[in-house]
Amino acid sequence: MFCRPGLLLAVLLIGPTGCATTSPPPSESMIAALRAQHRDLIASISSGKSTSDQARDAYYAKMEAIQPPLPDLDSLKELRAQLAGRVAAGHLTREQAESSLSAREVNLLKLWANRAAQYANEQHEIQRLRDEHEEGLWQQKQIEQGEKIFRDRPRL
């Protein structure tokens, strides 16, 4: 199946999401590492090896170092600050705040994993279209060369 060159060029330049300036999400392997670090964070807090603030400071620093920046990380940091304020004001217990924050972290990890998987699928589709386009160009070149050989053959 041949692909129209204009469509392929548009997909390659603009991208499958329709926006040329969107930065790619973190890779699936990066998300897997973040999930493992989150499990370590919860285990460290549960075992008493470190306080919640110490463990989360280290975890959030690792998330901040990721490039391109993780979407919604700022809102997660804001939630953390708001929950700390509500605990200090006595509106929430430390456990309630921990539960809310951990739930939001898990939800963001799921969101990032979904985006990473979608991006990987889109990249595979783009590569498939490139390969299909190159195959079509190669076939077209073979046809043209065959026509040239047939046209230029000696006449008897």
Steps between C-alpha positions, in 0.01 A plus 500: 500500500643835402480799725442846362825695543324816619314317776813320613697823505229669708494216749878497528535876541199577716483173685215263572358716778458801270739729684858559391618651829381239750790340679495123519395338827751305703581156367330186623826393665518834683144449627592150618795649690275767656253232608780301663623815676146571619475148644836558670370832637194334652710215641753745647225699670319188624816347643600822673832527313415857411227749563239570237650841431853362460392219270274723291761774473739246346229353276378839379859610431538196273175586323611861455823386334313320222511669161272593343317603818222272617155644433298589810802470730447860611141424598623201702746723685223752564276227638781389728540855632123540546472173689793597723319826577176320581686260731669795673162671541354183648246445220654167399695232677846411372364161387218658301743732328738211427215299352382786277850580383587138430176453305578805286854374438367161389243665272767715339723196448209328323437809288867528405515127421195531273653799321833320462329193355292712264809690388689174441210369292491822298874477438460141380222611265713785365785257439260259327381784274859599422588142416186466286583825321859393434377163372262681264780725375724198442222319312430809291870528413506134398197552278656807338827316440310210346310735272827667397659164420193398300488837317874506426531138386628444149225452242523203267 
